[in-house]
Amino acid sequence: MKTIQKRFHSVRRKHVNLGDFPTLYLAVKKQGFSRSTISRWFSKVVDKNDYDAKDRRELINVLTKASRKSSEDDQLRA
């Protein structure tokens, strides 16, 4: 498994016009990263002035759900 940093930079190179949050979303999608790892990298790559604390928590929840290797939707399709 690649680190979030490597995946983030890879996505950034492929999609230069994406903002930090969408880039991070694509970097963690279905990769199985923990909430604490996602939170740490969110703080490193997303400008702290872009979101207030409440929004930050919600966005980290979104990223954590996206990072799950299999979602409920995937299980319903099987």
Residue pairs with C-beta under 8 A, 6 or more apart in sequence:
1 31
1 32
2 10
2 31
4 24
4 27
4 28
4 31
4 33
4 37
4 38
4 41
5 41
7 27
7 28
7 31
8 23
8 24
8 27
8 41
8 45
10 27
11 18
11 23
11 26
11 27
12 18
12 23
15 22
15 23
15 26
18 26
20 45
20 46
20 47
20 50
21 46
21 50
21 59
23 45
24 41
24 42
24 45
24 46
24 63
25 62
25 63
25 66
28 38
28 63
28 66
28 67
29 66
29 67
30 66
30 67
30 68
30 69
30 70
30 71
31 67
31 69
32 67
32 68
32 69
33 64
33 67
35 60
35 64
38 60
38 63
38 64
38 67
39 60
42 56
42 59
42 60
42 63
51 59
65 71
